[in-house]
Amino acid sequence: MVVSVFLLILTTATGQSTDDSEHEAIRYTKSASNDPISQLQKRIDLGEVNLTYYGRHGFLRSVLEALKIPRSSQMLVFSKTSFQHQLISPEAPRALYFNDNVFVGWVQNGSVLEIATTDSQLGTVFYVLDQTKTEKPKFVRQTYECLQCHDGGMTKQVPGYMMRSIYTRVDGMPEFRAGTMLTTDSSPMQERWGGWYVTGKHGAMRHLGNAFVRGGTEFTVDTEKGANLTDLRSLLDTTPYLSKHSDIVALMVAEHQANVYNLITRANYATRIALEVEKEMNKALGRPANYRSESTTHRIEGACDALVNALLFVGEASLRDRVTGTSGFAEEFARKGPFDRKGRSLRQFDLKSRLMRYPLSYLIYSDAFGQLPTLSKEAVFRKLYRILGGEEKGKEFASLSSEDKKAIYEILKETCPDFALWLAHQSKTSETFK
């Protein structure tokens, strides 16, 4: 018994576990989900919501309306990287739409809608919705098929989101020999969006969107022709789509969101598994049930430190020129708030030198963050407090000016009830920020 517990601790501590999602503390495939899609399905079953079937779009339009996903979030990906790859091409790209916690994929003439959403306890959960007209549409949860790609190194070893930049040929086939890159807000602009269409202004900066790889053993990509496009009419017929855009700002937000959600899930899993392991260890060694070891604390704090860095955009690639979207996504996104008494919000954009005006992720308001284990959330708040107060002086936080720190602290205190409650329980005063 003791030996098996020690082996489990070693596996967890070194990050070598390849099946954390099926740990007894998680039980991903065996646990019911309470995500936005399962909640919508319950409303459909009760007759509270009716999804309307609209011709070639099937249930797409009514699903977006039911989930309050804006059409302006549309992103078009032409690489054949979906399980409906046979229907995807540069002439018929897959369309993705998203809000704070759901991504919906639509393919022309596709048999299903593809959905990825966030459950506060399980992480990313995957569904399909049959595109056959019916009075009672049914979202069907997917597990093993999706997890073959969406549970590994690119998703922080948890069921998660993944946005990749892939060198793509003119027929939509990925040229994997040329390389593939995970895309986050830390990715250099010149490595982003291979296999994607991009609309928007970005000045002298260049990206891999709107371009195709050519060559045999030597690969070349012309990034000039597809730069600074404000519409896609020169590249494809956008008539079949809900929007004529594949907005650059939406793409930047989506890649940030995917990475942060994976790290929220990583912190959630790491904490729950560490506590379960410690529970067994305490029992095996005859220690008090509430005994807390240093190794457990370190594992929890390590996962939460990585999350804090992502929340604060640590390592974000600087913008060398102004970015402007085309679909109105940025304006819709920024209007959502919440706002502090000075009218400031974590959703307000900068788009001149960085993505956000106040570099702390809006996902701190998400249900997934709010439902983190108490120890995780407290660890995040402690680290944030030390960073924003200037106690934590690591070079990774050098991009945060004193004005940034003060503004973020004030916004967070007024708009995040959990943080305000945590502050109220602290004996240390907040004079630093006055």
VENZIQUI-V114202 format. One line per field, one symbol per residue. ss: DSSP state (2 for helix, 1 for strand, 0 for the rest). psi: psi as a letter, one per 20 degrees, with the letter a starting at -180 (. if undefined). A space follows every 10 residues. Layout:
ss: ???
psi: ???
This chain:
ss: 0222222222 2222000002 2200000000 0000022222 2222200000 0001222102 2222222000 2220111000 0000222010 0101111100 0111110000 0111111110 0011111111 0000000011 1102222222 1022200010 0001110100 0001022201 1100000022 2000010010 1000000000 0011000001 1000000000 0000000000 0000001222 2222222222 2222222222 2222222222 2222200000 0002222222 2222222222 2000000000 0001000022 2222200000 0000000010 0000010000 0222202222 0002222222 2222222200 0000222000 0222222222 2222202222 2222000000 2220
psi: ggghghhhgg gghikipjlh hjqhiglgii qqqlrhghhg hhhghijhpp pppnciicjg ghggghjlpq hiippppiqm jrikhiiprh hmqpppqqbh jpppppppjq iqqppprpph hhbpqqrqop kppqhmqopp pqehghihhk nbhikkkqoa qppqopppri jipqnhhiqq pppaiipqhi iqkpjqqppr qkciqqrjqj qqpqrehppq poighjqkpi rjhihrojhi riqjqnphhg ghgghggggg hhhggghggg ghgghgghgh ggghjkrqhj poqhhggggg hghhghgggh hjkpjppqpi rqppriijgg ggghihbrqa ijjqqiipqf jgirgqgomp piiiiqhggh jqqghgghgg hgggghghij hokqhijhio rhgggggggg gghhinhggg ggghiqhprk hhj.
